[in-house]
Amino acid sequence: METAETQQISIGQIVAILRKHIGLIFASTLVMTLLATLTTFFVMTPKYAATTQILVNRKLSDNMLGAQYQQNQADVQMISTYKDIIKSPTVLKDANSKLKGLPGYKSGVDNLKDSLSIDSQQNSQVFSITAKSTNPDTAAKEANTVATVFKKKVVRIMSIDNVSIVSKASADDDPVSPKVKINILAGLVLGFLIGVAFAFLRELSDRTVTSEEFLTEELGLKGLGIISEIDENEIRRKISPKIGGNDHRVDGETRMRRRV
């Protein structure tokens, strides 16, 4: 029965296993890297992003100017509410009707909602709307249209009279996904790990006895000797001259008998 000590694998054994199966590890790494590269360039559809920024700032009357700081803090806290309004059907239905027919645009309120992301910086009254699409111009149109519809709707919903679009979205020809370098690196690492896993799996499933110590120390058997393995070609090379010499002697004896 194997003990915990015999089951432990030393660093030297690990290195030896990796060297033994280096071809398998290299092949696995190469295949997975190629698959990741092909998938990134030929299977995955590039997506483009465009961002617009909005400022919502409620105007104060002259007798309330002393409460400017408190009002600004209240506006910052209201950004979460503005985010919910932007992604509400009230805004998205109107925006969707204006965006229908654009190249790469998937019509529908749910699809439009999934393509949008809204972000804000801490203690800032400015928040951004980012839209993603398979077409860079459509992504910019989505962001700008949603911002424009929100500006009109929020005035009536919350009685806000000061909504400004700080910067409009513009088309960007550089795709935000897929991430080429990250995907290829992920394929390389995954391929290497798969190769290492297969190497250890093959090594652990190999029941071939490779050392005398395994028989004597682990199985408790007595070693009677070691039989070396001789290559078949080597055996033939050593035997052939002897067979040839015997043939010559037989031929000579036959000739002598005939003379007699």
N, C-alpha and C positions, 0 to 999 in steps of 0.2 A: 504494500500500500504506500502511495506516494505521500511524503510529508510536505509541510509548508516550505521547507528549505529547498527540496528538490523541485518544487514547482516555480520557484523564483527564477526569473530570467535576468541575467546580468547585462550591463550595458554592452559589453563585448559581444554577447550573443545577439543582442538586438542589431548591432552594427553588422554582424555577420549575416543575419537574415536579410537585412536590407541590401547588402552587397550581392547576396545570392540571387535575389529576385529584382535586381536593379532594372532589368529589361522590362519586366511586368509593370513596375512602378512608372518607368518612363513612358511606356505605351499608354497606360491609363491616363497619365497627366496630359500627354499629347492629344489623345482622343477627346477628353473633356474640354480642353482648351479650344480645340477646333470646333466642337459643338457649340460652346458658348459664343465663339466669334461668329459662326454662321447664323446662330439664332439672333444675335444682336443686330447683325447687318441685313439679314434677309427675311427674318420672321417677324420680329418686333417692329411695330409701327412707330416712327418718331412722333413725339408730341412737343408742342411749342407752348410757351407761356407768355402772357402779357399782363401787366399790372397797372392799375390806376389807383390814385390816392384821393381820399375824401376827407374834408374837414367839416365837422358839425359844431357850430359855435353859436349859442343863443345870445342875442343882443340884450344888453341890460339898459335900463333907463338911467337917466342922470342921477337920480336919488339912490340908485343901487350900486354905484361904482365901487363903493367900499366893500361890497361883497364879491368882488371880481374873482378872488382866489377861490372862495368856496364854490362859486359858480363853475369855474374851470374844473375843479375836482369832481363836481357833479357831472359835467360833460364827459369826463374821462370814464366815470363809472357807467355812463349810459351807453358806451360803445358796445357792450355785450348785447344790449337791447337792439341797437342798430344792426348788429350781425344777424340777429334772429329775424328782423324785418326784411333784410336783404334776401335771405333764403326762404322767405315766406311765399306762398302761392300768389299773394297780392302783387308782389314785385315780379316774380319769375314768369307768371302767365303773360304779362304784357311784354316782358323782354323776349320770351320764347316766340311770340307771334311776330316780332320784328326781326328775329334772327333766322327764321325758317328760310330754307333754300340756299344758305351760304355753304360754300364748299367745306366739307369735313365736319359740318355741324350736325349733331344727332338731336333731332327735334324731340321735345318733351320736357316737361317741368323737372322730372326726376333726373334726366340726363344732364340738364343745365345745372341743377343743384350739385350733382356729383363733380362737375367740371370746375366748380368755383371753390376758392379757399379765401378766407378773410383773416387778416392778421393785423395786429396793432402793437405798438411799442409801449412799454410801461410809462405811465404818467404822460402820455401824449394824446392829444385830441384828434390826431390824424390816424386813420386806419386805411388799409389797402385791400383792394379786391383783385385777386389773381384768377385768371381764366386759362384753362388748358384746352388745346384742340390739336388735331392732326394738321391743321393749316395755320400758319403764323398770323395771317391777316384776319382769319376768323376768330382766333384767340383774342386779338386786340378789339375786334368788334364786340365780342361777348362782354368783355370787361367794361368797355365804355358804355354799352347799351344798358347793362345792369346798373351802372352808376347813375346814368341819366334818369332811368325809371325810378330808382330809389330817391333821388333828389326831389322828384315831383311828388312821390307818394308820401314821404316822411313829413313833408310840410303840412299835409292834411291830417295825417295820422296822429302826430304829436305836437302840432301847433308850433313847429320850429320854422323860423324865417331866415336862417342863415346857414345854408348848406353850400359848401364850395367844393368843386372838383379841383384839387391842388395840381394834379398832373394827369393828363390823359394817357391811356395805354397806347403803345406803339408796337408794330409787328417786329418780332425778333426772329431772325432766320436760324439761330443756333438752338437746336432742340434741347429740352431739359431732360428728356428720357428717350431711349434707354441710356444709361450711364455706361459708355463703351469700356472705359478702363476698369471700372468696378466689376462689370460682368465678366470680362476676360480674366481678371485676377481671381474672381470667385470660381470660375471654371478651372483655372490652374490649381488652386488650393484644393478644390473638391476632387479633382482627378488624382492629385498626389495622395490625398487621404484614402481614397478608394483603392489605389494601388498598394499602399502600405497595409490596409486592412486585408486585401486579398493575399498579400505576401505572408502575413502572419497566419491567416486561415489555412493556406496551403502547407505552411510549416507545421502547424499544430495537428493537421490531419494526416501528415506523413508518418506512418508507423514503421518506416525502415530503420533497422538497427545500424547505427553509424559508429559506435564505439564499443570497446570491450568493457569499459567501466559500467555501461548500462546493464550488461549481463551479469557482471560479478557483484556490483554494489547495490543496484536497485532490484534486480530479480533474484539475487542470492545464488546464482549458478557458478560452477567452477569452470574456469577456462582451461581447456585441454590443449589449446594451441590456436594458431592463426593460419588460415588457409588463404594464401594470396590469390587474387584473381589475375589470370593471364589472358592477354588479348588473343582472340582466335587467330588473327594474322600472324602473331608471334609464334604460336604453336605450329602453324603450318610451315613457317620459315625454318624452324628448328627441325621439324620432322622430314621435310622434303629431301635434304641431302642424304639422310640415312636411307630413305626409301630408294633414292636413285642409286646409292652404292650397293644396296642389296640386289637391285635389278641387274646391275653390271656383273655381280658375282654369279647370279643365276644364269645369265647369258653365257658367261665363260664356262661354267660347268657343263652347260648343255652342248657347247661346241666341242669340249673335250670328249664328252660321251660319244658324240657323233663320229669323231676321229677314230675312237677305239672301235 
